[in-house]
Amino acid sequence: MRNKTEDSFPKIKAGINQGLKKGGKGFFWLLKIILPISFATALLVHFEIIYKLDFLLTPIMTWLCLPASAALVLIIGLFTGIYGTVAALSVMPFSMEHMILIAIFTLISHNLIQESMVQGNSGINPVFAAFFRLFMACIVTFICAKIMGTSPEILGNQAIEAYSGESKPFMLMLKTWGWGTLKLILKIFCIIMPLMVILELAKTFKIINIITQITSPILSFMGLNRSTGMLWLTASIFGLAYGSAVIVEETQSNDYKNEDLIKLHLSIGINHAMIEDPVLFLPLGLPPFWLWIPRLVAAMIAAWLYSAYIFARRFYAKRACHKKLCNH
């Protein structure tokens, strides 16, 4: 028994050291994304440029069964994430149905630039990832609007005025941004470092195999390959931002099939951070069903459709090859 403990101690020590090393590397890589993007967003909000960007989405608001003023909230969600959307919804006069649709859209397409860059470093083209999430956000929101029978209602400019209000002094904005970013960075650090250590220890003691076996039925149901179990679990629990270090490190250090990675990213691009993100909307009184089920179903459909596409492409290639051989 003592010999086993003595043999395990060097492995544990090596696993911890390796996890801390990889965690630190991933953390500093993530800082290069978070700091410039969050600061640029803070400037857009401070100088009220973001409030002038709603014209980009206004034309499709009627199609999404949302009032024109909802474009502002969607823009805020695309740039700043879930927290910005919740803050906007708490002061803007929307009906329950409209808040549900805004929540669905934002849960799929929030923090688009930063999270697309994470996906771009772990197996999928970042531009394609961003446009796919935006496209799916529109489709899922449209379908949910038709199911609920929602219609757009005209809201006045008081919605925008209520949210924008008077601009803060620049130094106060800078202080608010710095403090908020510091708290976010500390939160990410406290998640990434122990997570990377646990992952390295799980690899060392072959616990990864047990986890993939446990999650394999769920992955099969979701239309994903069982080899991507750890990546899917990380994205589902921690999200693309908080789990970015693990996701990037895993994809770069393991030999995944390109098709499996693309299918995974289509799925987790739609449905990630299944615990924290939807919970943020609950204080607004939104029904849990609409916060969890639509994007879960959409993620499954996207993965299965991509599998069908790959199957059809291979089938066509085989037929074309067979036809050429017969002709010869």
KEKE-3310 file (N, C-alpha, C; in steps of 0.2 Angstrom, whole numbers, plus 5000, padded with zeros to 4 digits):
npx = (5004:5010:5020:5013:5007:5019:5023:5013:5014:5025:5019:5007:5012:5019:5008:5001:5010:5012:4998:4997:5006:5001:4989:4992:4998:4987:4979:4985:4985:4972:4970:4975:4965:4953:4956:4959:4947:4936:4939:4938:4924:4919:4923:4915:4902:4903:4905:4893:4892:4888:4875:4871:4872:4861:4854:4859:4853:4840:4832:4829:4821:4807:4805:4809:4800:4801:4801:4808:4816:4822:4833:4844:4847:4850:4862:4870:4871:4878:4890:4894:4890:4880:4878:4877:4865:4855:4856:4851:4838:4832:4829:4822:4807:4799:4788:4784:4785:4793:4805:4809:4812:4823:4831:4834:4840:4851:4858:4863:4871:4879:4893:4901:4913:4924:4922:4921:4934:4940:4935:4940:4954:4953:4949:4940:4935:4935:4927:4917:4912:4907:4897:4889:4884:4877:4867:4860:4855:4846:4837:4832:4826:4816:4808:4804:4797:4786:4781:4776:4768:4770:4770:4777:4778:4777:4788:4793:4806:4809:4814:4827:4833:4830:4839:4852:4854:4862:4879:4893:4907:4923:4934:4927:4921:4932:4937:4926:4926:4939:4938:4928:4933:4944:4938:4932:4943:4950:4940:4940:4953:4952:4945:4951:4964:4963:4955:4963:4973:4966:4962:4974:4978:4968:4971:4983:4980:4971:4958:4950:4946:4936:4927:4923:4917:4906:4899:4897:4884:4876:4883:4881:4868:4867:4873:4886:4904:4911:4924:4926:4921:4926:4929:4916:4910:4917:4914:4900:4898:4907:4907:4912:4921:4926:4930:4940:4954:4956:4949:4956:4969:4967:4962:4973:4983:4979:4975:4962:4949:4945:4932:4925:4928:4923:4909:4907:4910:4900:4889:4892:4894:4881:4875:4881:4889:4878:4874:4877:4874:4859:4853:4855:4845:4834:4830:4823:4811:4809:4803:4810:4810:4811:4824:4832:4829:4826:4839:4846:4840:4842:4856:4858:4851:4859:4871:4867:4863:4874:4881:4874:4876:4890:4889:4882:4890:4901:4895:4891:4904:4909:4901:4903:4917:4915:4908:4918:4927:4920:4917:4930)
npy = (4994:5006:5007:5009:5022:5029:5028:5035:5048:5055:5056:5063:5075:5079:5079:5090:5101:5101:5104:5117:5124:5123:5129:5142:5146:5146:5155:5167:5168:5170:5182:5191:5192:5195:5208:5219:5218:5219:5232:5240:5238:5244:5257:5259:5259:5270:5281:5280:5275:5262:5262:5268:5258:5250:5250:5240:5229:5232:5230:5216:5214:5214:5202:5193:5195:5205:5221:5236:5243:5232:5229:5236:5229:5217:5220:5224:5212:5204:5211:5212:5202:5190:5197:5211:5210:5206:5217:5227:5222:5223:5236:5241:5242:5229:5216:5200:5189:5195:5197:5184:5179:5188:5183:5170:5172:5179:5170:5161:5168:5177:5188:5187:5189:5187:5173:5167:5168:5160:5147:5148:5145:5132:5122:5126:5137:5154:5165:5158:5151:5162:5168:5157:5155:5167:5165:5154:5159:5168:5159:5150:5159:5164:5153:5150:5161:5160:5148:5153:5162:5176:5193:5208:5223:5240:5250:5265:5278:5279:5268:5266:5278:5276:5266:5271:5284:5297:5300:5293:5301:5300:5295:5288:5279:5272:5267:5259:5249:5244:5238:5229:5221:5216:5208:5199:5193:5187:5178:5169:5165:5158:5147:5141:5137:5127:5118:5114:5108:5097:5091:5086:5077:5068:5063:5057:5047:5040:5043:5050:5041:5034:5045:5048:5036:5037:5048:5045:5039:5051:5059:5052:5054:5067:5068:5068:5063:5051:5053:5067:5070:5076:5089:5093:5092:5102:5114:5114:5115:5125:5135:5144:5154:5154:5141:5140:5139:5125:5119:5124:5119:5105:5102:5105:5097:5084:5072:5075:5070:5081:5082:5078:5088:5100:5096:5096:5109:5116:5112:5116:5129:5134:5129:5131:5133:5129:5130:5143:5154:5153:5154:5167:5174:5170:5178:5188:5183:5174:5159:5143:5133:5139:5144:5134:5122:5126:5129:5118:5108:5113:5112:5099:5096:5103:5096:5083:5085:5089:5077:5070:5077:5074:5061:5060:5066:5058:5046:5051:5053:5040:5034:5042:5038:5025:5025:5030:5020:5010:5015:5015)
npz = (5000:5004:4995:4983:4986:4987:4974:4967:4971:4964:4952:4954:4958:4946:4937:4943:4942:4928:4924:4930:4923:4909:4912:4915:4903:4895:4901:4900:4886:4884:4891:4881:4872:4880:4886:4876:4868:4878:4882:4871:4868:4880:4877:4866:4871:4881:4873:4866:4854:4852:4853:4841:4832:4831:4819:4811:4814:4814:4802:4802:4813:4813:4806:4816:4825:4834:4843:4835:4844:4851:4844:4849:4861:4857:4850:4861:4868:4858:4858:4872:4880:4890:4903:4899:4892:4901:4910:4902:4899:4911:4913:4902:4893:4889:4883:4891:4882:4872:4879:4881:4868:4865:4875:4871:4858:4862:4871:4862:4853:4860:4866:4854:4846:4854:4859:4847:4842:4851:4847:4835:4837:4840:4831:4821:4808:4813:4808:4801:4812:4819:4810:4809:4821:4823:4812:4817:4829:4824:4816:4826:4836:4827:4825:4838:4841:4832:4837:4849:4845:4844:4841:4834:4843:4843:4851:4859:4857:4870:4876:4872:4877:4890:4893:4889:4894:4904:4899:4908:4916:4909:4916:4927:4919:4915:4927:4931:4921:4923:4936:4934:4924:4931:4941:4932:4926:4937:4941:4930:4931:4943:4939:4927:4931:4942:4935:4924:4931:4937:4925:4920:4930:4929:4916:4919:4928:4921:4921:4912:4903:4909:4911:4898:4895:4903:4898:4885:4880:4881:4872:4860:4859:4857:4844:4843:4842:4853:4857:4859:4871:4883:4879:4875:4888:4895:4888:4890:4903:4908:4898:4883:4885:4899:4899:4889:4889:4892:4881:4870:4873:4874:4860:4853:4858:4856:4844:4835:4824:4810:4806:4817:4826:4820:4820:4834:4837:4830:4838:4852:4850:4848:4860:4875:4891:4900:4913:4920:4911:4907:4920:4924:4918:4925:4936:4930:4928:4918:4909:4913:4903:4890:4891:4891:4883:4869:4863:4866:4858:4846:4845:4844:4832:4823:4824:4820:4807:4801:4801:4793:4781:4779:4777:4766:4757:4756:4751:4739:4733:4733:4724:4712:4711:4708:4696:4688:4688:4682:4669:4664)
capx = (5000:5014:5023:5008:5007:5025:5023:5008:5016:5028:5014:5003:5016:5020:5002:5000:5015:5010:4992:4998:5010:4996:4984:4995:4999:4980:4976:4989:4983:4965:4970:4976:4958:4948:4958:4957:4940:4932:4940:4935:4917:4918:4923:4909:4896:4904:4904:4886:4892:4884:4867:4869:4873:4855:4852:4862:4848:4833:4828:4826:4817:4800:4805:4810:4794:4803:4801:4814:4821:4826:4840:4849:4848:4854:4869:4874:4873:4883:4897:4896:4888:4874:4877:4874:4858:4851:4856:4847:4831:4830:4826:4818:4800:4798:4784:4788:4787:4799:4811:4810:4815:4829:4836:4835:4845:4858:4861:4866:4875:4882:4900:4902:4919:4929:4921:4923:4941:4942:4933:4945:4960:4952:4947:4935:4936:4932:4922:4912:4909:4903:4891:4884:4880:4872:4862:4856:4851:4840:4832:4829:4822:4811:4804:4801:4792:4780:4777:4773:4763:4772:4770:4781:4775:4781:4790:4796:4813:4811:4817:4834:4834:4830:4845:4858:4854:4868:4885:4897:4914:4928:4938:4923:4920:4938:4937:4921:4929:4945:4936:4924:4937:4948:4934:4931:4950:4951:4935:4942:4959:4950:4942:4956:4970:4961:4952:4969:4976:4961:4962:4981:4978:4963:4975:4988:4977:4967:4951:4947:4942:4930:4922:4921:4912:4900:4896:4896:4877:4874:4886:4878:4861:4868:4875:4894:4909:4913:4931:4926:4917:4929:4928:4909:4908:4920:4910:4893:4898:4910:4906:4918:4926:4929:4933:4944:4961:4955:4947:4961:4974:4965:4962:4980:4988:4977:4974:4955:4947:4943:4925:4922:4929:4918:4903:4907:4910:4893:4885:4894:4893:4874:4873:4887:4887:4871:4872:4877:4870:4852:4851:4855:4839:4828:4827:4818:4804:4808:4802:4816:4809:4813:4831:4837:4827:4827:4846:4848:4837:4845:4863:4857:4849:4865:4876:4865:4862:4881:4883:4870:4880:4896:4887:4879:4896:4905:4891:4892:4911:4910:4897:4907:4923:4913:4906:4924:4930:4915:4919:4937)
capy = (5000:5012:5008:5012:5029:5032:5028:5039:5055:5059:5057:5068:5081:5080:5082:5097:5105:5102:5107:5124:5127:5124:5134:5149:5148:5147:5161:5173:5169:5172:5189:5195:5192:5199:5215:5223:5217:5222:5239:5242:5238:5249:5264:5260:5261:5276:5286:5279:5272:5255:5264:5270:5252:5246:5250:5234:5223:5234:5227:5209:5214:5212:5195:5190:5196:5209:5228:5239:5244:5226:5228:5239:5224:5211:5222:5224:5205:5202:5213:5212:5195:5189:5202:5217:5209:5206:5224:5231:5220:5225:5243:5242:5240:5223:5211:5193:5186:5198:5196:5177:5179:5191:5179:5165:5175:5181:5164:5158:5173:5182:5188:5183:5190:5183:5166:5164:5168:5154:5142:5148:5142:5125:5117:5128:5144:5159:5169:5154:5150:5168:5168:5151:5156:5172:5162:5149:5163:5170:5154:5147:5164:5165:5147:5150:5166:5157:5143:5157:5167:5183:5198:5214:5229:5246:5254:5272:5279:5280:5262:5267:5283:5273:5262:5274:5289:5302:5296:5294:5304:5295:5291:5284:5273:5268:5264:5254:5244:5241:5234:5224:5216:5213:5203:5193:5189:5183:5172:5165:5162:5153:5141:5138:5134:5120:5114:5111:5103:5091:5087:5083:5072:5064:5060:5053:5041:5036:5044:5052:5035:5033:5051:5047:5031:5039:5053:5043:5039:5058:5062:5049:5057:5074:5067:5069:5058:5050:5056:5074:5070:5081:5095:5095:5093:5108:5119:5114:5117:5132:5139:5144:5159:5151:5134:5141:5136:5118:5117:5125:5115:5098:5101:5106:5092:5078:5071:5074:5071:5087:5082:5078:5095:5104:5095:5098:5117:5118:5110:5120:5136:5135:5127:5130:5137:5127:5132:5150:5159:5153:5156:5174:5177:5168:5184:5192:5179:5170:5152:5139:5129:5143:5146:5128:5117:5127:5129:5111:5105:5116:5110:5092:5096:5105:5090:5077:5088:5089:5070:5068:5080:5071:5054:5061:5068:5052:5042:5054:5052:5033:5033:5045:5034:5018:5026:5031:5013:5006:5018:5012)
capz = (5000:5005:4988:4978:4988:4985:4966:4965:4973:4959:4946:4956:4958:4939:4935:4946:4938:4921:4924:4931:4917:4904:4914:4915:4896:4892:4905:4897:4880:4885:4892:4875:4869:4884:4888:4871:4866:4883:4883:4865:4870:4885:4873:4861:4876:4884:4868:4864:4847:4851:4852:4834:4828:4830:4812:4808:4815:4814:4797:4804:4820:4812:4805:4822:4829:4840:4841:4833:4850:4853:4841:4854:4866:4854:4849:4867:4869:4854:4860:4879:4883:4894:4908:4896:4890:4907:4912:4897:4900:4918:4913:4895:4893:4884:4886:4893:4875:4869:4883:4880:4862:4866:4879:4866:4853:4866:4874:4856:4850:4865:4866:4848:4844:4859:4859:4840:4842:4855:4843:4829:4839:4843:4826:4816:4806:4817:4804:4800:4818:4821:4806:4810:4828:4821:4808:4821:4833:4820:4815:4833:4838:4823:4826:4845:4840:4828:4842:4855:4842:4846:4836:4836:4846:4842:4857:4857:4859:4877:4878:4871:4881:4897:4895:4888:4899:4903:4899:4914:4915:4906:4921:4930:4915:4915:4934:4931:4917:4926:4941:4932:4920:4936:4944:4927:4925:4943:4941:4925:4933:4948:4935:4923:4935:4945:4930:4920:4935:4937:4919:4919:4934:4926:4911:4922:4931:4916:4923:4906:4899:4913:4910:4891:4895:4906:4894:4878:4878:4880:4866:4855:4858:4854:4838:4843:4843:4860:4858:4861:4877:4888:4876:4876:4895:4897:4885:4892:4910:4909:4892:4878:4888:4905:4897:4883:4890:4892:4875:4865:4875:4872:4853:4850:4860:4854:4837:4834:4817:4808:4805:4824:4829:4817:4823:4841:4838:4828:4844:4858:4848:4850:4867:4880:4898:4901:4920:4922:4907:4908:4926:4924:4916:4929:4940:4926:4928:4911:4910:4912:4897:4884:4892:4891:4878:4862:4860:4866:4852:4840:4845:4842:4825:4819:4824:4816:4800:4798:4800:4787:4776:4778:4775:4759:4753:4755:4747:4732:4731:4731:4718:4707:4710:4705:4690:4684:4687:4677:4662:4662)
cpx = (5004:5018:5019:5007:5013:5026:5019:5010:5019:5023:5009:5006:5018:5014:5000:5004:5013:5003:4993:5002:5005:4991:4986:4996:4992:4977:4979:4986:4976:4965:4971:4970:4954:4950:4956:4950:4935:4933:4937:4927:4915:4918:4917:4903:4897:4903:4897:4886:4888:4877:4866:4870:4867:4852:4854:4857:4841:4829:4825:4822:4810:4800:4806:4805:4796:4802:4807:4819:4825:4833:4846:4851:4852:4861:4873:4876:4878:4890:4899:4894:4881:4873:4874:4867:4854:4851:4851:4839:4828:4827:4822:4812:4798:4792:4788:4790:4793:4805:4813:4814:4822:4834:4838:4841:4851:4861:4865:4872:4879:4890:4903:4909:4924:4928:4922:4930:4944:4941:4938:4952:4959:4948:4942:4937:4932:4926:4916:4908:4904:4896:4886:4880:4875:4866:4857:4852:4845:4835:4829:4825:4816:4806:4801:4796:4786:4777:4774:4768:4764:4772:4774:4777:4779:4782:4794:4803:4815:4815:4825:4837:4835:4837:4852:4859:4860:4874:4890:4904:4918:4932:4934:4922:4926:4939:4932:4923:4934:4943:4932:4928:4942:4945:4933:4937:4951:4946:4938:4949:4957:4947:4947:4961:4968:4959:4958:4973:4972:4962:4969:4981:4973:4967:4980:4986:4971:4959:4947:4943:4936:4924:4919:4916:4905:4896:4894:4889:4874:4876:4883:4871:4862:4871:4883:4898:4911:4920:4931:4922:4920:4928:4921:4907:4911:4916:4903:4893:4901:4909:4913:4923:4930:4933:4938:4951:4961:4954:4952:4967:4973:4965:4969:4985:4985:4975:4966:4954:4944:4935:4922:4923:4924:4911:4902:4906:4903:4888:4886:4893:4886:4873:4879:4885:4880:4869:4871:4873:4863:4850:4851:4849:4833:4826:4822:4811:4803:4807:4808:4816:4813:4821:4835:4835:4828:4834:4849:4846:4841:4852:4862:4855:4855:4870:4874:4864:4869:4883:4880:4874:4886:4895:4885:4885:4900:4902:4892:4899:4912:4906:4901:4913:4921:4911:4912:4927:4926:4917:4925:4937)
cpy = (5006:5013:5011:5020:5032:5033:5034:5047:5058:5060:5063:5075:5083:5083:5089:5102:5107:5105:5115:5127:5128:5129:5141:5151:5150:5153:5167:5174:5172:5180:5194:5196:5197:5206:5220:5223:5221:5230:5243:5243:5243:5256:5265:5262:5268:5282:5285:5277:5266:5257:5266:5264:5248:5245:5244:5229:5225:5231:5220:5208:5211:5205:5191:5191:5200:5216:5231:5241:5238:5225:5231:5233:5219:5214:5222:5217:5202:5204:5212:5206:5196:5195:5208:5216:5209:5213:5228:5229:5222:5232:5245:5239:5235:5219:5204:5189:5188:5197:5188:5176:5182:5187:5173:5167:5176:5175:5160:5162:5178:5182:5185:5184:5186:5176:5163:5164:5161:5148:5142:5145:5134:5121:5120:5136:5149:5163:5164:5152:5156:5168:5162:5152:5161:5169:5158:5153:5166:5165:5151:5152:5165:5159:5147:5156:5164:5152:5147:5161:5174:5187:5204:5220:5235:5249:5260:5272:5279:5273:5263:5273:5280:5269:5266:5280:5294:5298:5298:5297:5298:5291:5287:5278:5268:5264:5258:5248:5240:5236:5228:5219:5213:5207:5197:5189:5185:5177:5167:5161:5156:5147:5138:5134:5127:5115:5111:5106:5096:5087:5083:5077:5066:5060:5055:5047:5038:5037:5047:5047:5034:5039:5050:5042:5033:5044:5051:5042:5046:5061:5059:5052:5064:5074:5069:5063:5057:5053:5063:5075:5076:5088:5098:5096:5100:5114:5120:5116:5124:5137:5140:5149:5156:5144:5134:5138:5128:5116:5118:5120:5107:5097:5102:5100:5085:5078:5069:5074:5078:5087:5082:5084:5100:5103:5097:5106:5119:5117:5115:5127:5138:5134:5126:5134:5135:5129:5139:5154:5159:5156:5163:5177:5175:5174:5188:5189:5175:5163:5148:5135:5133:5144:5140:5124:5120:5127:5122:5107:5107:5113:5102:5091:5098:5099:5084:5079:5088:5082:5068:5071:5076:5064:5055:5063:5062:5047:5044:5052:5045:5031:5036:5041:5028:5019:5027:5024:5009:5009:5016:5005)
cpz = (5000:4998:4983:4979:4985:4977:4964:4966:4967:4953:4948:4956:4950:4936:4937:4942:4931:4920:4925:4926:4911:4906:4913:4908:4893:4895:4901:4890:4880:4886:4886:4871:4873:4885:4882:4868:4871:4883:4877:4865:4875:4882:4869:4865:4878:4879:4864:4856:4846:4850:4845:4830:4827:4823:4808:4808:4815:4808:4798:4810:4819:4810:4811:4827:4835:4838:4839:4838:4852:4850:4845:4859:4863:4852:4855:4869:4865:4856:4867:4883:4887:4899:4905:4894:4896:4910:4908:4898:4906:4918:4907:4895:4888:4887:4887:4887:4872:4873:4882:4873:4862:4870:4875:4861:4856:4868:4868:4854:4854:4864:4860:4846:4848:4858:4852:4839:4846:4851:4837:4831:4842:4838:4821:4814:4810:4814:4803:4806:4820:4817:4807:4816:4827:4817:4812:4826:4830:4819:4821:4836:4834:4824:4833:4844:4837:4833:4847:4852:4844:4840:4838:4838:4845:4849:4855:4859:4866:4880:4877:4876:4888:4898:4894:4893:4898:4903:4905:4912:4913:4911:4925:4926:4915:4922:4934:4927:4920:4931:4939:4928:4925:4939:4939:4926:4931:4943:4936:4927:4938:4945:4931:4926:4938:4940:4926:4924:4936:4931:4918:4924:4932:4920:4914:4925:4927:4918:4917:4903:4903:4912:4903:4891:4898:4902:4887:4876:4877:4873:4860:4853:4855:4847:4837:4844:4850:4862:4860:4867:4882:4886:4877:4883:4897:4895:4888:4899:4911:4904:4888:4881:4894:4903:4891:4884:4889:4885:4870:4867:4872:4864:4850:4852:4859:4847:4835:4826:4816:4808:4812:4827:4826:4820:4830:4841:4835:4834:4849:4856:4849:4857:4871:4886:4900:4908:4921:4918:4907:4914:4927:4922:4920:4934:4937:4925:4921:4913:4909:4905:4891:4885:4891:4884:4871:4859:4861:4860:4846:4839:4842:4835:4821:4818:4819:4808:4797:4797:4794:4780:4774:4775:4767:4754:4751:4751:4740:4729:4729:4725:4712:4705:4706:4698:4685:4682:4681:4670:4659:4660)
residu = (MET:ARG:ASN:LYS:THR:GLU:ASP:SER:PHE:PRO:LYS:ILE:LYS:ALA:GLY:ILE:ASN:GLN:GLY:LEU:LYS:LYS:GLY:GLY:LYS:GLY:PHE:PHE:TRP:LEU:LEU:LYS:ILE:ILE:LEU:PRO:ILE:SER:PHE:ALA:THR:ALA:LEU:LEU:VAL:HIS:PHE:GLU:ILE:ILE:TYR:LYS:LEU:ASP:PHE:LEU:LEU:THR:PRO:ILE:MET:THR:TRP:LEU:CYS:LEU:PRO:ALA:SER:ALA:ALA:LEU:VAL:LEU:ILE:ILE:GLY:LEU:PHE:THR:GLY:ILE:TYR:GLY:THR:VAL:ALA:ALA:LEU:SER:VAL:MET:PRO:PHE:SER:MET:GLU:HIS:MET:ILE:LEU:ILE:ALA:ILE:PHE:THR:LEU:ILE:SER:HIS:ASN:LEU:ILE:GLN:GLU:SER:MET:VAL:GLN:GLY:ASN:SER:GLY:ILE:ASN:PRO:VAL:PHE:ALA:ALA:PHE:PHE:ARG:LEU:PHE:MET:ALA:CYS:ILE:VAL:THR:PHE:ILE:CYS:ALA:LYS:ILE:MET:GLY:THR:SER:PRO:GLU:ILE:LEU:GLY:ASN:GLN:ALA:ILE:GLU:ALA:TYR:SER:GLY:GLU:SER:LYS:PRO:PHE:MET:LEU:MET:LEU:LYS:THR:TRP:GLY:TRP:GLY:THR:LEU:LYS:LEU:ILE:LEU:LYS:ILE:PHE:CYS:ILE:ILE:MET:PRO:LEU:MET:VAL:ILE:LEU:GLU:LEU:ALA:LYS:THR:PHE:LYS:ILE:ILE:ASN:ILE:ILE:THR:GLN:ILE:THR:SER:PRO:ILE:LEU:SER:PHE:MET:GLY:LEU:ASN:ARG:SER:THR:GLY:MET:LEU:TRP:LEU:THR:ALA:SER:ILE:PHE:GLY:LEU:ALA:TYR:GLY:SER:ALA:VAL:ILE:VAL:GLU:GLU:THR:GLN:SER:ASN:ASP:TYR:LYS:ASN:GLU:ASP:LEU:ILE:LYS:LEU:HIS:LEU:SER:ILE:GLY:ILE:ASN:HIS:ALA:MET:ILE:GLU:ASP:PRO:VAL:LEU:PHE:LEU:PRO:LEU:GLY:LEU:PRO:PRO:PHE:TRP:LEU:TRP:ILE:PRO:ARG:LEU:VAL:ALA:ALA:MET:ILE:ALA:ALA:TRP:LEU:TYR:SER:ALA:TYR:ILE:PHE:ALA:ARG:ARG:PHE:TYR:ALA:LYS:ARG:ALA:CYS:HIS:LYS:LYS:LEU:CYS:ASN:HIS)
# end
